[in-house]
Amino acid sequence: MWSHTSRVAALALAVGALACSDRPPGTAPDAGRGPDVIATATTPELLARSLALALGDPAFRAHVKGELDRSPYREHKLPFQRFLTAGPGGGGALATMARRTGIATADLARAADRAIPLEMYLPVPEHRRTWTGDAHVLVATAVADHDPPVAFDVQGNRRLLDPERPPATPVIAVVPVETDFATTPAAITCLSCGFWPPLPPPSPPAPGLYLTKAHFVDDFEGWLKGGPEFEVHILGQKGQTDSLSDYQCAGEKQPAPYYFDQDALDWSGSVLLFSKVQLDAYNAAHPGQNIRVFVIEDDDTACEIKADRNLLNDAIKAIDGAYKAITAGNDSSSWAQKTFKRASAFQKLWAALASLINTNDELVGNAVEDVVVGISHPGYNWVVKGQNNATNGWISLTMK
């Protein structure tokens, strides 16, 4: 049996082997670094390489393929740390990875425990369709979106991948968690199968501001992170200050009627962004103020804007400057017509801090009514303007 010193030495040797092939001179790990530093600094690569080496075992590949295929979550994702300890007796995957890597199971388990929460899946749809469970597969990881993914084959060879274009070889990603694994997704109900007694008619939509259509020019997501997670946030005055606060979010992890799941460039449907009750309460508490409709692509905690505040504030400043701050909106309904129309924006500062652990959210942009922008798109009435006043999409907003 190995001593603790021997196990730490083996772990450090494995980590060093990961880093040397693509690391510029002078950036090798410092001698004498303890296991805590090793685990926190390089664990995603160590775990990705361990998984890749384990995939050299045909039985283990079949197990991984089966677990991914059976996953009920979006894009057939699996919670990585939970996967390691699942199976008969617990820890079957972890033991195989440790054996193939040459690291003691206990040390690899500690490394996994100290890592940020990770998920595993095949992020490229074509890879999910074509990978049969054979050895022609890579395991890749990256912490920040659009970073060059670090990949390993089943022999443990390390390579860097293009962050913008996936390779032809199927890739299993081991990346920071974006999925809520706390609950199992509800089963899809067959709406045309018929029920007795008949299901009651759906409740009428709550009055408020709705998004009914959206198109974005990019998914704002690196291919290793899979499909986009677009969210729509309602920003308004924070207290009585000149700063902004996040009042409501519509996204894929929100309950109805704020559930919004757009995983492609185009979407249509009906999702509540801000109820009439919320809007009336806001207007009463903030007379003369208006709300911004702001879109992000989420890379971190769901429905929490975690972005570089300087970038966000610069983006808002550029958009407001281009359109004389007519970059907000409010309920302009009359007895004859319900409508959400352009209004002046007064709050320009976002004070929240960016995430210090996971990747930052992508700023898709601030919605500006098309008549203000001077450009219209059939079927849409607001244009999403991003950093440097770039047009990143267009959406349809309406009061119901």
Phi, psi and omega per residue, in radians:
M1 nan 2.443 -3.108
W2 -1.271 2.551 2.980
S3 -1.333 2.887 3.105
H4 -1.048 -0.702 -3.139
T5 -1.087 -0.712 -3.135
S6 -1.150 -0.692 -3.124
R7 -1.159 -0.739 3.113
V8 -1.095 -0.697 3.124
A9 -1.100 -0.720 3.123
A10 -1.125 -0.713 3.119
L11 -1.111 -0.765 3.129
A12 -1.126 -0.662 3.123
L13 -1.124 -0.723 3.126
A14 -1.128 -0.737 3.119
V15 -1.107 -0.748 3.114
G16 -1.070 -0.648 3.128
A17 -1.131 -0.585 3.121
L18 -1.138 -0.653 -2.941
A19 -1.481 -0.422 -2.883
C20 -1.274 -0.567 -2.934
S21 -1.212 -0.634 -3.075
D22 -2.030 0.171 -3.071
R23 -1.569 2.286 3.104
P24 -1.101 2.695 3.128
P25 -0.994 2.489 3.076
G26 1.531 0.045 -3.116
T27 -2.055 0.304 3.101
A28 -1.157 2.694 3.137
P29 -0.997 2.506 3.130
D30 -1.168 2.452 3.090
A31 -1.125 2.499 3.069
G32 1.489 0.128 3.112
R33 -1.179 2.378 -3.119
G34 -1.354 2.949 -3.119
P35 -1.120 -0.500 3.116
D36 -1.120 -0.765 -3.138
V37 -1.157 -0.748 3.131
I38 -1.028 -0.810 -3.064
A39 -1.137 -0.764 -3.067
T40 -1.304 -0.518 -3.036
A41 -1.479 -0.590 -2.954
T42 -2.286 0.188 -3.047
T43 -1.006 -0.777 -3.126
P44 -0.975 -0.720 3.106
E45 -1.181 -0.740 3.129
L46 -1.045 -0.770 -3.132
L47 -1.215 -0.667 3.107
A48 -1.113 -0.761 3.136
R49 -1.158 -0.679 3.113
S50 -1.097 -0.714 3.096
L51 -1.138 -0.735 -3.139
A52 -1.078 -0.791 3.117
L53 -1.089 -0.690 3.122
A54 -1.123 -0.527 3.128
L55 -1.218 -0.117 2.981
G56 -1.210 -0.265 3.098
D57 -1.560 2.038 -3.092
P58 -0.989 -0.689 3.141
A59 -1.135 -0.685 3.132
F60 -1.200 -0.680 3.088
R61 -1.039 -0.751 3.130
A62 -1.095 -0.673 3.111
H63 -1.122 -0.810 3.140
V64 -1.093 -0.794 3.127
K65 -1.014 -0.791 -3.132
G66 -1.120 -0.743 -3.139
E67 -1.150 -0.712 3.104
L68 -1.132 -0.772 -3.127
D69 -1.088 -0.613 -3.086
R70 -1.457 -0.177 -3.072
S71 -1.080 2.266 3.134
P72 -1.480 -0.051 -3.063
Y73 -1.472 2.841 3.135
R74 -0.941 2.342 -3.131
E75 1.060 0.348 3.118
H76 0.985 0.794 3.141
K77 -1.374 2.694 3.058
L78 -2.244 2.458 2.999
P79 -1.238 2.038 -2.945
F80 -1.089 -0.880 -3.105
Q81 -1.097 -0.622 3.106
R82 -1.203 -0.653 3.104
F83 -1.059 -0.663 -3.101
L84 -1.081 -0.577 -3.046
T85 -1.808 0.062 -3.141
A86 -1.448 3.017 3.082
G87 1.738 2.991 -3.122
P88 -0.984 2.219 3.111
G89 1.385 -0.231 -3.122
G90 1.321 2.384 3.050
G91 1.394 0.321 -3.136
G92 -1.096 -0.790 3.121
A93 -1.144 -0.728 3.141
L94 -1.071 -0.746 -3.134
A95 -1.119 -0.713 3.114
T96 -1.128 -0.766 3.123
M97 -1.090 -0.737 -3.141
A98 -1.128 -0.740 -3.123
R99 -1.122 -0.750 -3.105
R100 -1.273 -0.452 -3.128
T101 -1.535 -0.431 -3.089
G102 1.491 0.387 3.096
I103 -1.979 2.477 3.114
A104 -1.024 2.440 -3.113
T105 -0.974 -0.722 -3.121
A106 -1.091 -0.690 -3.138
D107 -1.223 -0.686 3.107
L108 -1.176 -0.638 3.097
A109 -1.103 -0.726 3.110
R110 -1.127 -0.683 3.105
A111 -1.081 -0.741 3.128
A112 -1.147 -0.687 3.133
D113 -1.121 -0.618 -3.093
R114 -1.433 -0.241 -3.120
A115 -1.263 2.747 2.971
I116 -1.104 2.707 3.106
P117 -0.996 2.295 -3.086
L118 -2.144 2.733 3.008
E119 -2.265 2.718 -3.132
M120 -2.251 2.500 3.131
Y121 -3.105 2.998 3.003
L122 -1.682 1.841 -3.005
P123 -1.292 -0.347 -3.095
V124 -1.639 2.099 -3.094
P125 -0.933 -0.711 -3.137
E126 -1.102 -0.641 3.087
H127 -1.141 -0.682 3.113
R128 -1.116 -0.593 -3.124
R129 -1.336 -0.576 -2.954
T130 -1.780 -0.360 -3.101
W131 -1.286 2.142 -3.081
T132 -1.697 0.007 -3.061
G133 1.701 0.261 3.137
D134 -1.477 3.124 -3.072
A135 -1.407 -0.065 3.130
H136 -1.454 1.318 -3.044
V137 -2.674 2.641 3.074
L138 -2.088 2.710 2.971
V139 -2.050 2.194 -3.058
A140 -2.235 2.681 3.099
T141 -2.513 2.664 3.020
A142 -2.826 2.433 -3.127
V143 -1.517 -0.873 -3.122
A144 -1.600 2.426 3.102
D145 -1.060 2.424 3.141
H146 1.287 0.059 2.954
D147 -1.230 2.600 3.065
P148 -1.061 2.076 3.134
P149 -1.122 2.403 3.029
V150 -1.631 2.136 -3.024
A151 -2.132 2.688 3.110
F152 -2.337 2.456 3.007
D153 -1.590 -3.110 -3.042
V154 -1.265 -0.138 2.999
Q155 -1.626 -0.036 3.124
G156 1.521 0.124 3.120
N157 -1.241 2.371 -3.047
R158 -1.747 2.454 3.078
R159 -2.634 2.793 3.056
L160 -1.790 2.396 -3.142
L161 -1.825 2.781 3.066
D162 -1.191 2.167 -3.103
P163 -1.220 -0.289 -3.079
E164 -1.796 -0.372 -3.114
R165 -2.310 2.166 -3.133
P166 -1.269 2.688 3.081
P167 -1.336 2.942 3.079
A168 -1.219 -0.529 3.131
T169 -1.194 2.302 3.099
P170 -0.986 2.475 -3.084
V171 -2.193 2.227 2.953
I172 -1.676 2.137 -3.115
A173 -1.614 2.422 2.955
V174 -2.110 1.758 -2.941
V175 -2.386 2.887 3.104
P176 -0.986 2.509 -3.045
V177 -1.123 2.312 2.960
E178 -2.076 -0.130 -3.009
T179 -1.783 2.501 3.040
D180 -1.518 1.767 -3.140
F181 -1.585 0.145 -3.074
A182 -1.212 -0.511 -3.130
T183 -2.246 2.664 3.096
T184 -1.463 2.314 3.132
P185 -0.991 2.477 3.127
A186 -1.173 2.557 3.112
A187 -1.163 2.561 3.118
I188 -1.301 2.270 -3.124
T189 -1.603 2.355 3.071
C190 -1.357 1.893 -3.058
L191 -1.392 -0.225 -3.087
S192 -1.866 0.113 -3.051
C193 -1.403 -0.369 -3.127
G194 1.550 2.452 -3.125
F195 -2.386 2.647 3.026
W196 -2.415 2.140 -0.011
P197 -1.215 2.816 -3.116
P198 -1.038 2.590 3.090
L199 -1.179 2.520 3.118
P200 -1.163 2.694 3.126
P201 -1.133 2.640 3.140
P202 -1.124 2.633 3.117
S203 -1.166 2.571 3.094
P204 -1.129 2.614 -3.114
P205 -1.120 2.497 3.090
A206 -1.173 2.451 3.093
P207 -1.037 2.483 3.119
G208 2.774 -2.949 3.138
L209 -1.558 2.210 -3.085
Y210 -2.124 2.544 2.917
L211 -1.709 2.216 -3.097
T212 -2.058 -0.207 -3.106
K213 -2.822 2.521 3.139
A214 -2.630 2.464 3.000
H215 -2.404 2.292 3.073
F216 -2.118 2.581 -3.040
V217 -1.409 -0.228 -3.124
D218 -2.624 2.794 3.075
D219 -1.574 -0.139 3.067
F220 0.959 0.527 -3.082
E221 -2.399 2.227 3.011
G222 -1.090 2.591 -3.022
W223 -1.073 -0.490 -3.120
L224 -1.189 -0.380 -3.124
K225 -1.625 0.112 3.048
G226 1.292 -2.611 -3.089
G227 -1.242 2.763 -3.132
P228 -1.277 2.776 3.043
E229 -2.170 1.400 -3.121
F230 -1.281 2.476 3.056
E231 -2.323 2.585 3.076
V232 -2.051 2.133 -3.092
H233 -1.960 2.488 3.027
I234 -1.761 1.997 -3.128
L235 -1.868 2.454 3.122
G236 -2.651 -3.043 -3.055
Q237 -1.102 2.345 3.078
K238 -1.577 1.888 -3.074
G239 1.030 -2.227 3.070
Q240 -2.023 0.496 -3.082
T241 -1.671 -3.083 3.063
D242 -1.702 0.273 -3.129
S243 -1.777 2.904 -3.113
L244 -1.762 2.648 3.028
S245 -2.330 2.671 -3.123
D246 -1.622 1.970 -3.042
Y247 -1.636 -0.550 -3.092
Q248 -2.804 2.555 3.118
C249 -2.245 2.438 2.954
A250 -1.980 2.194 -3.089
G251 -2.865 3.111 -3.026
E252 -1.254 -0.286 3.129
K253 -1.832 0.215 3.113
Q254 -1.646 2.573 3.056
P255 -1.282 2.809 3.042
A256 -1.056 2.541 0.116
P257 -1.612 0.250 -3.107
Y258 -1.722 0.200 3.127
Y259 -1.300 2.181 -3.088
F260 -2.501 2.028 -3.080
D261 -2.226 1.661 3.061
Q262 -1.938 1.916 -3.119
D263 -2.000 0.353 3.066
A264 -2.486 -3.107 -3.100
L265 -1.296 -0.413 -3.106
D266 -2.106 2.526 3.127
W267 -2.628 2.540 2.972
S268 -2.509 2.628 -3.095
G269 2.817 -2.486 3.114
S270 -2.703 1.987 3.111
V271 -2.299 2.335 3.117
L272 -1.300 2.240 3.080
L273 -1.722 -0.666 -3.077
F274 -2.748 2.080 -3.085
S275 -1.254 2.798 3.093
K276 -1.080 -0.629 3.092
V277 -1.088 -0.791 3.113
Q278 -1.107 -0.759 -3.099
L279 -1.153 -0.728 3.112
D280 -1.122 -0.710 3.127
A281 -1.135 -0.685 3.108
Y282 -1.118 -0.826 -3.112
N283 -1.104 -0.600 3.117
A284 -1.210 -0.672 -3.118
A285 -1.413 -0.372 -3.070
H286 -2.328 1.166 -3.088
P287 -1.047 2.354 3.123
G288 1.434 -0.059 3.133
Q289 -1.723 2.857 -3.095
N290 -2.365 3.077 -3.067
I291 -2.018 2.588 3.019
R292 -1.763 2.518 2.992
V293 -1.825 1.993 -3.000
F294 -2.166 2.303 -3.084
V295 -1.906 2.351 3.016
I296 -2.252 2.821 2.938
E297 -1.890 2.011 -2.955
D298 -1.353 2.259 3.072
D299 -2.105 0.092 -3.036
D300 -2.484 -2.330 -3.093
T301 -1.178 2.287 -3.075
A302 -1.061 2.382 3.047
C303 1.007 0.509 2.944
E304 -2.240 2.097 -3.137
I305 -1.273 2.005 3.095
K306 -2.190 1.644 -3.081
A307 -2.511 2.799 3.081
D308 -1.056 2.018 -3.027
R309 -1.131 -0.499 3.110
N310 -1.186 -0.733 3.091
L311 -1.108 -0.741 -3.126
L312 -1.142 -0.793 -3.141
N313 -1.137 -0.659 3.093
D314 -1.129 -0.688 3.128
A315 -1.103 -0.808 3.135
I316 -1.085 -0.726 -3.141
K317 -1.071 -0.747 -3.133
A318 -1.160 -0.726 -3.123
I319 -1.174 -0.796 3.120
D320 -1.081 -0.684 3.135
G321 -1.137 -0.628 -3.112
A322 -1.252 -0.498 -3.016
Y323 -2.169 0.455 3.055
K324 0.930 0.630 3.068
A325 1.122 0.268 3.044
I326 -1.529 1.132 -2.968
T327 -2.181 0.324 3.078
A328 -2.167 -2.990 3.140
G329 -2.733 2.978 3.088
N330 -2.833 2.937 3.138
D331 -1.182 2.065 3.099
S332 -2.051 0.516 -3.078
S333 -1.190 2.584 3.036
S334 -2.160 3.131 3.113
W335 -1.099 -0.422 -3.076
A336 -1.674 -0.387 -3.022
Q337 -2.673 2.409 3.041
K338 -1.718 2.230 -3.075
T339 -2.711 2.627 3.053
F340 -1.978 2.035 -2.987
K341 -2.111 2.862 -3.134
R342 -0.992 2.616 3.097
A343 -2.732 2.856 -3.111
S344 -1.304 2.486 3.083
A345 -1.815 2.279 -3.112
F346 -1.886 -0.625 -3.115
Q347 -1.455 2.308 -3.021
K348 -2.267 -0.053 -3.012
L349 -1.997 2.345 3.066
W350 -1.956 2.092 -2.978
A351 -1.727 -0.179 -3.061
A352 -1.183 2.632 3.132
L353 -1.523 2.657 3.053
A354 -1.275 2.783 3.049
S355 -1.104 2.435 3.119
L356 -1.733 -0.089 -3.056
I357 -1.984 -1.070 -3.086
N358 -1.624 -3.047 -3.086
T359 -1.303 2.786 -3.141
N360 -1.501 2.690 3.102
D361 -1.233 2.591 3.074
E362 -1.504 2.294 -3.122
L363 -1.510 1.716 3.116
V364 -1.236 -0.868 3.003
G365 2.620 3.090 -3.118
N366 -1.681 2.266 3.126
A367 -1.345 2.311 3.113
V368 -2.230 2.330 -3.097
E369 -1.050 2.476 -3.014
D370 -1.057 -0.555 -3.142
V371 -1.184 -0.434 3.075
V372 -1.337 -0.746 -3.136
V373 -1.205 -0.595 -3.106
G374 1.537 0.214 3.109
I375 -2.325 2.343 3.130
S376 -2.142 2.673 3.090
H377 -2.253 2.182 -3.069
P378 -0.933 2.250 3.123
G379 1.566 -0.041 -3.125
Y380 -2.252 2.726 -3.131
N381 -2.332 -0.053 3.071
W382 -2.317 2.504 -3.118
V383 -1.915 2.347 -3.140
V384 -1.624 2.005 -3.099
K385 -1.879 2.272 -3.081
G386 -1.934 -2.694 -3.122
Q387 -1.022 2.506 -3.083
N388 1.038 0.423 3.127
N389 1.077 0.439 3.110
A390 -1.233 2.498 3.055
T391 -1.440 1.984 -3.082
N392 -1.866 -0.025 3.104
G393 2.872 -3.081 3.086
W394 -2.602 2.553 -3.030
I395 -2.399 2.899 3.068
S396 -2.026 2.134 3.116
L397 -2.040 2.437 3.141
T398 -2.642 2.641 3.008
M399 -1.606 2.361 3.074
K400 -2.104 nan nan
